[in-house]
Amino acid sequence: MRHIKILDIFYGNKCNLTCNQCDTRSDVVRKGEYDPTIEDIKEGIILANKHFDVEIWSVLGGEPLLYKDTVVEILEFLRSIEPNKIIFFPTNGLLLDKNIDFMVHLIEKYQVWVQICNHTTFNKTITDKILKSAETIANRVGIPKLDPVYNWWYDIMKLESGTPNWIDFVKEKPIDVTDTQPNEIGWMENNYGIYYMEAHYFQSIHHYVNKVPKPFSDNDPKSSYWNSCPSSFCALLYNKKIYKCAALGTLKNFLDIQGCSDDLEWAPYLNYKPVDLENSSQDHMQHFADTHYCHIDECAMCPANPTSVQQDKINVIPTFKK
């Protein structure tokens, strides 16, 4: 069976932050104008489940606590067909304090693995509030604290298990899970819990020339994938199609808003062919599975060497959005 380690179910772009170089383009696509319907999301899940062995499902936006009804419906549906799989629930954590009861219910009923990625580490007051909220939720649910915190990589991610091409990926790009970051903390019970981390930087997925977005021109897709890819093993499910990454899956929307869809420099990336779960051939689906954990030509959209954007208030808070 074709394997996908993590499949992100895309539900929409609305977010309370505008993190520069967000790989789902939620720094530019802001009003939900390209959000998929719940019907398309459910049909996409059914089709993805039919054609691929998805090890870990994830609900990805946008900020999920701005889509509470939608994510609950997705989780309810997903659990009806995948009762035992791990489900990631990424959030920036800013709204946790106003949604303690909701998050407790979400974890208890759907057994989700909440991934809090704090993009506002430049503000200690906000950071402390997020950490306190996470601890309150964990205590309410009764989830024990992880010690050491990196154990979740073994028990949840299962880095060393999977198909041969996944094993080759882990050998080629070793991840030192013991290299924990400051304030990293987690709580885990079986296959669900809460993991808190901090994001001080984002990796660039485009750059600007005279205020016009452009792909990078290093023309070295191998280096782009192995050196600077922000999502090297997360596929995106969007409108019943599976994309290698969120940056490719949301590219057309981003360029439409920027008025750059006709820019020939973007043509090679706009011509990328995702897996169309309704129409793609079995060979195309197999090719996707075989090449998901390595570079493809379209990886050249990103820089060959890491090009980081610091997540300070100018690059994160909507107030400063130009």
Contacts in CASP RR format, 6 or more apart in sequence:
PFRMAT RR
TARGET T0000
AUTHOR 0000-0000-0000
METHOD contacts of the structure
MODEL  1
MRHIKILDIFYGNKCNLTCNQCDTRSDVVRKGEYDPTIEDIKEGIILANK
HFDVEIWSVLGGEPLLYKDTVVEILEFLRSIEPNKIIFFPTNGLLLDKNI
DFMVHLIEKYQVWVQICNHTTFNKTITDKILKSAETIANRVGIPKLDPVY
NWWYDIMKLESGTPNWIDFVKEKPIDVTDTQPNEIGWMENNYGIYYMEAH
YFQSIHHYVNKVPKPFSDNDPKSSYWNSCPSSFCALLYNKKIYKCAALGT
LKNFLDIQGCSDDLEWAPYLNYKPVDLENSSQDHMQHFADTHYCHIDECA
MCPANPTSVQQDKINVIPTFKK
1 52 0 8 1.000
1 53 0 8 1.000
2 51 0 8 1.000
2 52 0 8 1.000
2 53 0 8 1.000
2 285 0 8 1.000
2 286 0 8 1.000
2 288 0 8 1.000
2 289 0 8 1.000
3 52 0 8 1.000
3 53 0 8 1.000
3 55 0 8 1.000
3 162 0 8 1.000
3 163 0 8 1.000
3 165 0 8 1.000
3 166 0 8 1.000
3 289 0 8 1.000
4 48 0 8 1.000
4 52 0 8 1.000
4 53 0 8 1.000
4 54 0 8 1.000
4 55 0 8 1.000
4 235 0 8 1.000
4 242 0 8 1.000
4 289 0 8 1.000
4 292 0 8 1.000
5 55 0 8 1.000
5 56 0 8 1.000
5 157 0 8 1.000
5 162 0 8 1.000
5 166 0 8 1.000
5 233 0 8 1.000
5 234 0 8 1.000
5 293 0 8 1.000
6 55 0 8 1.000
6 56 0 8 1.000
6 57 0 8 1.000
6 58 0 8 1.000
6 88 0 8 1.000
6 233 0 8 1.000
6 234 0 8 1.000
6 235 0 8 1.000
7 48 0 8 1.000
7 52 0 8 1.000
7 54 0 8 1.000
7 56 0 8 1.000
7 57 0 8 1.000
7 58 0 8 1.000
7 234 0 8 1.000
7 235 0 8 1.000
7 236 0 8 1.000
7 237 0 8 1.000
7 242 0 8 1.000
8 58 0 8 1.000
8 59 0 8 1.000
8 60 0 8 1.000
8 234 0 8 1.000
8 235 0 8 1.000
8 236 0 8 1.000
8 237 0 8 1.000
8 246 0 8 1.000
9 41 0 8 1.000
9 45 0 8 1.000
9 57 0 8 1.000
9 58 0 8 1.000
9 59 0 8 1.000
9 60 0 8 1.000
9 74 0 8 1.000
9 78 0 8 1.000
9 237 0 8 1.000
10 24 0 8 1.000
10 36 0 8 1.000
10 60 0 8 1.000
10 61 0 8 1.000
10 236 0 8 1.000
10 237 0 8 1.000
10 238 0 8 1.000
10 246 0 8 1.000
10 249 0 8 1.000
10 250 0 8 1.000
11 35 0 8 1.000
11 36 0 8 1.000
11 41 0 8 1.000
11 59 0 8 1.000
11 60 0 8 1.000
11 61 0 8 1.000
11 62 0 8 1.000
11 64 0 8 1.000
11 67 0 8 1.000
11 70 0 8 1.000
11 71 0 8 1.000
11 74 0 8 1.000
12 24 0 8 1.000
12 32 0 8 1.000
12 34 0 8 1.000
12 35 0 8 1.000
12 36 0 8 1.000
12 61 0 8 1.000
12 62 0 8 1.000
12 67 0 8 1.000
13 24 0 8 1.000
13 25 0 8 1.000
13 26 0 8 1.000
13 29 0 8 1.000
13 30 0 8 1.000
13 31 0 8 1.000
13 32 0 8 1.000
13 34 0 8 1.000
13 35 0 8 1.000
13 61 0 8 1.000
13 62 0 8 1.000
13 250 0 8 1.000
13 253 0 8 1.000
14 26 0 8 1.000
14 30 0 8 1.000
14 31 0 8 1.000
14 32 0 8 1.000
14 35 0 8 1.000
14 62 0 8 1.000
14 63 0 8 1.000
14 66 0 8 1.000
14 67 0 8 1.000
15 22 0 8 1.000
15 26 0 8 1.000
15 30 0 8 1.000
15 61 0 8 1.000
15 62 0 8 1.000
15 63 0 8 1.000
15 66 0 8 1.000
15 92 0 8 1.000
16 63 0 8 1.000
16 66 0 8 1.000
16 92 0 8 1.000
16 94 0 8 1.000
16 95 0 8 1.000
16 318 0 8 1.000
17 26 0 8 1.000
17 63 0 8 1.000
17 92 0 8 1.000
17 94 0 8 1.000
17 119 0 8 1.000
17 120 0 8 1.000
17 316 0 8 1.000
17 317 0 8 1.000
17 318 0 8 1.000
18 26 0 8 1.000
18 27 0 8 1.000
18 30 0 8 1.000
18 316 0 8 1.000
18 317 0 8 1.000
18 318 0 8 1.000
18 320 0 8 1.000
18 321 0 8 1.000
19 26 0 8 1.000
19 27 0 8 1.000
19 119 0 8 1.000
19 202 0 8 1.000
19 311 0 8 1.000
19 315 0 8 1.000
19 316 0 8 1.000
20 27 0 8 1.000
20 202 0 8 1.000
20 309 0 8 1.000
20 311 0 8 1.000
20 315 0 8 1.000
20 316 0 8 1.000
21 27 0 8 1.000
21 202 0 8 1.000
21 203 0 8 1.000
21 204 0 8 1.000
21 205 0 8 1.000
21 206 0 8 1.000
21 309 0 8 1.000
22 202 0 8 1.000
23 202 0 8 1.000
23 205 0 8 1.000
23 230 0 8 1.000
23 231 0 8 1.000
23 245 0 8 1.000
23 246 0 8 1.000
23 247 0 8 1.000
23 250 0 8 1.000
24 60 0 8 1.000
24 61 0 8 1.000
24 62 0 8 1.000
24 246 0 8 1.000
24 250 0 8 1.000
25 247 0 8 1.000
25 250 0 8 1.000
25 251 0 8 1.000
25 253 0 8 1.000
25 254 0 8 1.000
26 61 0 8 1.000
26 62 0 8 1.000
26 63 0 8 1.000
27 321 0 8 1.000
28 254 0 8 1.000
28 257 0 8 1.000
28 258 0 8 1.000
29 250 0 8 1.000
29 253 0 8 1.000
29 254 0 8 1.000
29 257 0 8 1.000
33 253 0 8 1.000
34 250 0 8 1.000
34 253 0 8 1.000
36 238 0 8 1.000
36 239 0 8 1.000
38 70 0 8 1.000
38 73 0 8 1.000
38 74 0 8 1.000
40 239 0 8 1.000
40 240 0 8 1.000
41 70 0 8 1.000
41 74 0 8 1.000
42 74 0 8 1.000
42 77 0 8 1.000
43 240 0 8 1.000
44 237 0 8 1.000
44 240 0 8 1.000
44 277 0 8 1.000
45 57 0 8 1.000
45 74 0 8 1.000
45 77 0 8 1.000
45 78 0 8 1.000
45 81 0 8 1.000
45 237 0 8 1.000
46 81 0 8 1.000
47 240 0 8 1.000
47 277 0 8 1.000
47 278 0 8 1.000
48 54 0 8 1.000
48 237 0 8 1.000
48 242 0 8 1.000
48 277 0 8 1.000
49 81 0 8 1.000
49 82 0 8 1.000
50 277 0 8 1.000
51 275 0 8 1.000
51 277 0 8 1.000
51 285 0 8 1.000
52 242 0 8 1.000
52 285 0 8 1.000
52 289 0 8 1.000
54 82 0 8 1.000
54 85 0 8 1.000
55 85 0 8 1.000
55 86 0 8 1.000
55 158 0 8 1.000
55 162 0 8 1.000
56 85 0 8 1.000
56 86 0 8 1.000
56 87 0 8 1.000
56 88 0 8 1.000
56 156 0 8 1.000
56 157 0 8 1.000
57 78 0 8 1.000
57 82 0 8 1.000
57 85 0 8 1.000
57 86 0 8 1.000
57 87 0 8 1.000
57 88 0 8 1.000
58 87 0 8 1.000
58 88 0 8 1.000
58 89 0 8 1.000
58 90 0 8 1.000
58 234 0 8 1.000
59 71 0 8 1.000
59 74 0 8 1.000
59 75 0 8 1.000
59 87 0 8 1.000
59 88 0 8 1.000
59 89 0 8 1.000
59 90 0 8 1.000
60 90 0 8 1.000
60 236 0 8 1.000
60 246 0 8 1.000
61 67 0 8 1.000
61 90 0 8 1.000
63 91 0 8 1.000
63 92 0 8 1.000
63 94 0 8 1.000
63 95 0 8 1.000
64 71 0 8 1.000
64 89 0 8 1.000
64 90 0 8 1.000
64 91 0 8 1.000
65 91 0 8 1.000
65 93 0 8 1.000
65 95 0 8 1.000
65 96 0 8 1.000
65 99 0 8 1.000
65 102 0 8 1.000
66 95 0 8 1.000
68 99 0 8 1.000
68 102 0 8 1.000
71 89 0 8 1.000
72 106 0 8 1.000
75 87 0 8 1.000
75 106 0 8 1.000
75 110 0 8 1.000
75 112 0 8 1.000
76 110 0 8 1.000
78 85 0 8 1.000
78 87 0 8 1.000
79 87 0 8 1.000
79 110 0 8 1.000
84 191 0 8 1.000
86 113 0 8 1.000
86 156 0 8 1.000
86 191 0 8 1.000
86 192 0 8 1.000
87 110 0 8 1.000
87 111 0 8 1.000
87 112 0 8 1.000
87 113 0 8 1.000
88 112 0 8 1.000
88 113 0 8 1.000
88 115 0 8 1.000
89 106 0 8 1.000
89 112 0 8 1.000
89 113 0 8 1.000
89 114 0 8 1.000
89 115 0 8 1.000
90 115 0 8 1.000
90 117 0 8 1.000
91 114 0 8 1.000
91 115 0 8 1.000
91 116 0 8 1.000
91 117 0 8 1.000
92 116 0 8 1.000
92 117 0 8 1.000
92 118 0 8 1.000
92 119 0 8 1.000
92 120 0 8 1.000
93 116 0 8 1.000
93 117 0 8 1.000
93 118 0 8 1.000
93 130 0 8 1.000
93 133 0 8 1.000
93 134 0 8 1.000
94 120 0 8 1.000
94 126 0 8 1.000
94 130 0 8 1.000
96 103 0 8 1.000
96 116 0 8 1.000
96 130 0 8 1.000
96 133 0 8 1.000
96 134 0 8 1.000
96 137 0 8 1.000
97 129 0 8 1.000
97 130 0 8 1.000
97 132 0 8 1.000
97 133 0 8 1.000
100 133 0 8 1.000
100 136 0 8 1.000
100 137 0 8 1.000
100 140 0 8 1.000
103 114 0 8 1.000
103 137 0 8 1.000
104 137 0 8 1.000
104 140 0 8 1.000
104 141 0 8 1.000
106 112 0 8 1.000
106 114 0 8 1.000
107 114 0 8 1.000
107 137 0 8 1.000
107 141 0 8 1.000
107 143 0 8 1.000
107 192 0 8 1.000
107 193 0 8 1.000
107 194 0 8 1.000
108 141 0 8 1.000
111 190 0 8 1.000
111 191 0 8 1.000
111 192 0 8 1.000
112 192 0 8 1.000
112 193 0 8 1.000
113 156 0 8 1.000
113 191 0 8 1.000
113 192 0 8 1.000
113 193 0 8 1.000
113 194 0 8 1.000
113 195 0 8 1.000
114 134 0 8 1.000
114 137 0 8 1.000
114 193 0 8 1.000
114 194 0 8 1.000
114 195 0 8 1.000
115 195 0 8 1.000
115 197 0 8 1.000
116 130 0 8 1.000
116 134 0 8 1.000
116 194 0 8 1.000
116 195 0 8 1.000
116 196 0 8 1.000
116 197 0 8 1.000
117 197 0 8 1.000
117 198 0 8 1.000
117 199 0 8 1.000
118 126 0 8 1.000
118 127 0 8 1.000
118 130 0 8 1.000
118 196 0 8 1.000
118 197 0 8 1.000
118 198 0 8 1.000
118 199 0 8 1.000
119 199 0 8 1.000
119 311 0 8 1.000
119 316 0 8 1.000
120 126 0 8 1.000
120 127 0 8 1.000
120 130 0 8 1.000
120 311 0 8 1.000
120 313 0 8 1.000
120 316 0 8 1.000
120 317 0 8 1.000
121 127 0 8 1.000
121 198 0 8 1.000
121 199 0 8 1.000
121 200 0 8 1.000
121 311 0 8 1.000
122 311 0 8 1.000
122 312 0 8 1.000
122 313 0 8 1.000
122 316 0 8 1.000
123 313 0 8 1.000
127 183 0 8 1.000
127 198 0 8 1.000
130 196 0 8 1.000
131 183 0 8 1.000
131 185 0 8 1.000
131 196 0 8 1.000
134 185 0 8 1.000
134 186 0 8 1.000
134 187 0 8 1.000
134 194 0 8 1.000
134 196 0 8 1.000
137 194 0 8 1.000
138 145 0 8 1.000
138 186 0 8 1.000
138 187 0 8 1.000
138 193 0 8 1.000
138 194 0 8 1.000
141 189 0 8 1.000
141 193 0 8 1.000
142 189 0 8 1.000
143 187 0 8 1.000
143 188 0 8 1.000
143 189 0 8 1.000
143 192 0 8 1.000
143 193 0 8 1.000
143 194 0 8 1.000
144 187 0 8 1.000
144 188 0 8 1.000
144 189 0 8 1.000
145 185 0 8 1.000
145 186 0 8 1.000
145 187 0 8 1.000
146 152 0 8 1.000
146 185 0 8 1.000
146 186 0 8 1.000
146 187 0 8 1.000
146 188 0 8 1.000
146 195 0 8 1.000
148 178 0 8 1.000
148 180 0 8 1.000
149 180 0 8 1.000
149 184 0 8 1.000
149 185 0 8 1.000
149 186 0 8 1.000
149 195 0 8 1.000
150 177 0 8 1.000
150 178 0 8 1.000
150 180 0 8 1.000
151 188 0 8 1.000
152 186 0 8 1.000
152 188 0 8 1.000
152 195 0 8 1.000
153 159 0 8 1.000
153 175 0 8 1.000
153 177 0 8 1.000
154 160 0 8 1.000
154 177 0 8 1.000
155 188 0 8 1.000
155 191 0 8 1.000
156 188 0 8 1.000
156 191 0 8 1.000
159 170 0 8 1.000
159 175 0 8 1.000
159 177 0 8 1.000
160 167 0 8 1.000
160 170 0 8 1.000
163 289 0 8 1.000
165 289 0 8 1.000
165 290 0 8 1.000
165 292 0 8 1.000
165 293 0 8 1.000
165 294 0 8 1.000
166 233 0 8 1.000
166 293 0 8 1.000
168 293 0 8 1.000
168 294 0 8 1.000
169 232 0 8 1.000
169 233 0 8 1.000
169 293 0 8 1.000
169 294 0 8 1.000
172 226 0 8 1.000
173 226 0 8 1.000
173 232 0 8 1.000
181 197 0 8 1.000
181 198 0 8 1.000
182 198 0 8 1.000
183 196 0 8 1.000
183 198 0 8 1.000
184 196 0 8 1.000
184 197 0 8 1.000
184 198 0 8 1.000
185 195 0 8 1.000
185 196 0 8 1.000
186 193 0 8 1.000
186 194 0 8 1.000
186 195 0 8 1.000
186 196 0 8 1.000
187 193 0 8 1.000
187 194 0 8 1.000
188 194 0 8 1.000
188 195 0 8 1.000
199 311 0 8 1.000
200 310 0 8 1.000
200 311 0 8 1.000
201 308 0 8 1.000
201 309 0 8 1.000
201 310 0 8 1.000
201 311 0 8 1.000
202 230 0 8 1.000
202 308 0 8 1.000
202 309 0 8 1.000
202 311 0 8 1.000
202 315 0 8 1.000
203 228 0 8 1.000
203 229 0 8 1.000
203 230 0 8 1.000
203 302 0 8 1.000
203 306 0 8 1.000
203 307 0 8 1.000
203 308 0 8 1.000
203 309 0 8 1.000
204 216 0 8 1.000
204 228 0 8 1.000
204 302 0 8 1.000
204 303 0 8 1.000
204 307 0 8 1.000
204 308 0 8 1.000
204 309 0 8 1.000
205 230 0 8 1.000
205 247 0 8 1.000
205 301 0 8 1.000
205 302 0 8 1.000
206 213 0 8 1.000
206 214 0 8 1.000
206 215 0 8 1.000
206 216 0 8 1.000
206 301 0 8 1.000
207 213 0 8 1.000
207 214 0 8 1.000
207 216 0 8 1.000
207 303 0 8 1.000
207 307 0 8 1.000
208 214 0 8 1.000
212 258 0 8 1.000
212 260 0 8 1.000
212 263 0 8 1.000
213 254 0 8 1.000
213 255 0 8 1.000
213 258 0 8 1.000
213 260 0 8 1.000
214 263 0 8 1.000
214 265 0 8 1.000
214 266 0 8 1.000
215 265 0 8 1.000
215 266 0 8 1.000
215 268 0 8 1.000
215 269 0 8 1.000
215 300 0 8 1.000
215 301 0 8 1.000
215 302 0 8 1.000
216 224 0 8 1.000
216 300 0 8 1.000
216 301 0 8 1.000
216 302 0 8 1.000
216 303 0 8 1.000
216 304 0 8 1.000
216 307 0 8 1.000
217 265 0 8 1.000
218 224 0 8 1.000
218 300 0 8 1.000
218 303 0 8 1.000
218 304 0 8 1.000
218 305 0 8 1.000
219 300 0 8 1.000
220 300 0 8 1.000
220 304 0 8 1.000
221 295 0 8 1.000
221 296 0 8 1.000
221 297 0 8 1.000
221 298 0 8 1.000
221 299 0 8 1.000
221 300 0 8 1.000
222 295 0 8 1.000
222 299 0 8 1.000
223 304 0 8 1.000
223 305 0 8 1.000
224 295 0 8 1.000
224 299 0 8 1.000
224 300 0 8 1.000
224 301 0 8 1.000
224 302 0 8 1.000
224 303 0 8 1.000
224 304 0 8 1.000
225 232 0 8 1.000
225 294 0 8 1.000
225 295 0 8 1.000
225 296 0 8 1.000
225 299 0 8 1.000
225 302 0 8 1.000
226 232 0 8 1.000
226 295 0 8 1.000
227 304 0 8 1.000
227 305 0 8 1.000
227 306 0 8 1.000
228 302 0 8 1.000
228 303 0 8 1.000
228 304 0 8 1.000
228 305 0 8 1.000
228 306 0 8 1.000
228 307 0 8 1.000
229 245 0 8 1.000
229 299 0 8 1.000
229 302 0 8 1.000
230 245 0 8 1.000
230 247 0 8 1.000
230 302 0 8 1.000
231 245 0 8 1.000
231 246 0 8 1.000
231 247 0 8 1.000
232 293 0 8 1.000
233 292 0 8 1.000
233 293 0 8 1.000
234 245 0 8 1.000
234 246 0 8 1.000
235 242 0 8 1.000
235 243 0 8 1.000
235 244 0 8 1.000
235 245 0 8 1.000
235 292 0 8 1.000
236 242 0 8 1.000
236 243 0 8 1.000
236 244 0 8 1.000
236 245 0 8 1.000
236 246 0 8 1.000
236 248 0 8 1.000
236 249 0 8 1.000
236 250 0 8 1.000
238 249 0 8 1.000
238 250 0 8 1.000
240 276 0 8 1.000
240 277 0 8 1.000
240 278 0 8 1.000
241 249 0 8 1.000
241 274 0 8 1.000
241 275 0 8 1.000
241 276 0 8 1.000
241 277 0 8 1.000
242 274 0 8 1.000
242 275 0 8 1.000
242 277 0 8 1.000
242 288 0 8 1.000
243 249 0 8 1.000
243 272 0 8 1.000
243 274 0 8 1.000
243 275 0 8 1.000
244 272 0 8 1.000
244 274 0 8 1.000
244 288 0 8 1.000
244 292 0 8 1.000
244 296 0 8 1.000
244 298 0 8 1.000
247 301 0 8 1.000
247 302 0 8 1.000
248 269 0 8 1.000
248 272 0 8 1.000
248 274 0 8 1.000
248 298 0 8 1.000
248 301 0 8 1.000
249 274 0 8 1.000
251 266 0 8 1.000
251 269 0 8 1.000
251 270 0 8 1.000
251 272 0 8 1.000
251 301 0 8 1.000
252 261 0 8 1.000
252 270 0 8 1.000
255 261 0 8 1.000
255 263 0 8 1.000
255 266 0 8 1.000
255 270 0 8 1.000
260 266 0 8 1.000
261 270 0 8 1.000
268 297 0 8 1.000
268 298 0 8 1.000
268 300 0 8 1.000
268 301 0 8 1.000
269 298 0 8 1.000
269 301 0 8 1.000
272 298 0 8 1.000
273 284 0 8 1.000
275 284 0 8 1.000
275 285 0 8 1.000
275 288 0 8 1.000
309 315 0 8 1.000
313 320 0 8 1.000
314 320 0 8 1.000
END
